[in-house]
Amino acid sequence: MLKLRLSVAMCLIFASSGTLSAVAPETAFRNFVKKDGDRLMDGDREVRFISFNIPNLHYVEDHLAFEAISAWRLPDAFEIDDALLAVKQMGGRVVRIYTLSVKRSGDAPGLPRHVTAPGAFDEESFRALDLVLQRANALGIRIIIPFVDNWKWWGGRGEYAAFRGKQPKDFWTDPEVISDFKRTIEYVITRTNSLTGVKFRDDKAILAWETGNELECPHSWTREIAGYIRSLDSNHLVLDGRHGQRLTDEMVDEPLTDIVTTHHYPDNPQESIRYIVENRVKTRGKKPYIVGEFGFVSTDAFRVFFDTIIKEGISGALAWSLRGRSRDGGFYWHSEPLGGDIYKAYHWPGFATGRVYDESALLSLMLLKAHEIQGTAIPRAEPPGPPVLLPIAHPSQIAWRGSAGATSYRIERAEANKGPWTEISAGISDAEVQYRPVFGDSSASRNRRYFYRVVAENSVGRSKPSNVVGPVEVIELASVDELANFSRSFHHRGKMSLVSQEARKAKEDIHRLRGEKDAFITYRADQAIRRCRIYTFFPGESDLVFLASSDGLAFSPLPTRKTAFASGEPEYGYWNPVLFEVGDLPPDTRFFRIVFPALADLARVEIYY
């Protein structure tokens, strides 16, 4: 699909404190996947699957923390495992990642891309792919790897052509540009995994090499590239990555490709179903067929789609798309630009924050159909594993690395490292807040020291407790308003509204208060307010006015410190994130007011006292 992507500098974060050395590979696979007529085979067993695309399994495009200038970073082992475990728990056997990134003009210096110049490659980026394959082998998940993107978002054919001062269309025909692309293919296929010591062409976790994503290419190019892939690798299948909803005879009859695919984002789902059935008729007895992307439709439409895949004997289908958890706590979020401001990437096993696109029901359907297509029973669910509690700087900012399959968490507190433990909150979702701490301890007392731990739970049980973090010394208390409603404020006036739409413009924040000119909101505290932090988004240059009062009647202006975190690339209309910090309030301040001189969104208000 055509995906709008942030094109900003990437913060290189890859968990490695030294030189990685290869170890004996752990793998759940005995065979490479082969084809037999129109079937995919694992030895004498047919491979059929219903699963997900995980675009950022190997390369994160959605690191949207408020203070982050870059949306790009490399995943670590926790993030990769969380996403793959989600697929495994829902019965998926195969995932498709997105393409190998290519350096774009305007990239910040040092921003890692897989391909940095003709024949030049970034080792750290490829080590992240090494890690994906290592974990896929261990967890028994096959991977489809597309080589290049038709589109510009991660860098693609246009960037290969630009390296040589040529136009995107020249990627298909220019001998020099084609030679450059072949150098990438050779590098990848012959690469030795830095973690396992296995060459990629000998790695059984790879199901197929895809010529690219949604390629608008001539057939002659496909023949040449498929032939080149086969000359380097006789173990893996070659998937024709040409773009479209309908297969052509030359795609099906091409002897140098093994698998064909189509992508569908239908305005009329029934029309796509008809195309899929027609495609299956073309491929029957000739070549395996995979529906590589399907999405932005209702759960009922998905049900018809899955039933068609199963009934027609199609090899597999991959929904668009799944995102896993972040190592900083919570999930990665991704609004779909073509999803009508409704659809976002899915989070397993489904949460209330996804109710508008029926996330929980769709994922339950995925679980059912993933097993139905394999002819297997749904196994009994198990309690989640223990979460990992992250360091706590303030009791109002508690975050953890969640557990695959967990639906909620319990927070426990003690005044000694080994307890006794008191449950202070339950039913907390790590999908409720985007890129900020999930929980704040509002019952803490000043001048006390606490220890914390977290327990994950789902419908069948609870995890063992997380690690213990503490002692956390409570020097000040805080009230945090995530702007999901007006319950934490005292008074508001003027034209303002709670908004969740267009979250993409606000770093995926789905709880915001939008105020227009001269509107204001007031907070009241029972104790003297010491300082405040206000997270905001502006459509352009603007400001806010902050006022303090002891009685709620007479207000005086407050000095502020303002820090902007804009990426400097307004390509897709992103609003500018600005943090306001207000300190040195008068000692008798009980009321704090925020005035909107112009249009702005409040995303989070922290009041310390």
Secondary structure, 3 states (H helix, E strand, C coil): CCCCCCCCCECCCCCCCCCCCCCCCCCCCCCCEEEECCEEEECCEECCEEEEECCCCCCECCCCCCCCCCCEECCCHHHHHHHHHHHHHCCCCEEECCCCCECCCCCCCCCCCCEEECCEECHHHHHHHHHHHHHHHHHCCEEEEECCECCCCCCCHHHHHHHCCCCHHHHHCCHHHHHHHHHHHHHHHHCECCCCCCEHHHCCCEEEEECCECECCCHHHHHHHHHHHHHHCCCCEEECCECCCCCCHHHHHCCCCCEEEEEECCCCHHHHHHHHHHHHHHHCCCCCEEEEEECCCCHHHHHHHHHHHHHCCCCEEEECCECCECCCCCECCCECCCCCCCCECECCCCCHHHHHHCHHHHHHHHHHHHHHCCCCCCCCCCCCCCCEECCCCCCCCECEECCCCCCEEEEEEECCCCCCCEEEEEEECCCCCCCCCCECCCCCCCCCEEEEEEEEEECCEECCCCCCEEEEECCCCEEEECCCCCCCCCEEECCEEEECCCHHHHCCCCCEEEECCCCEEEEECCCCCCEEEEEEEECCCCCCEEEEECCCCCCEECCCEEEECCCCCCCCCCCEEEEEEECCCCCCCCEEEEECCCCEEEEEEEEEC
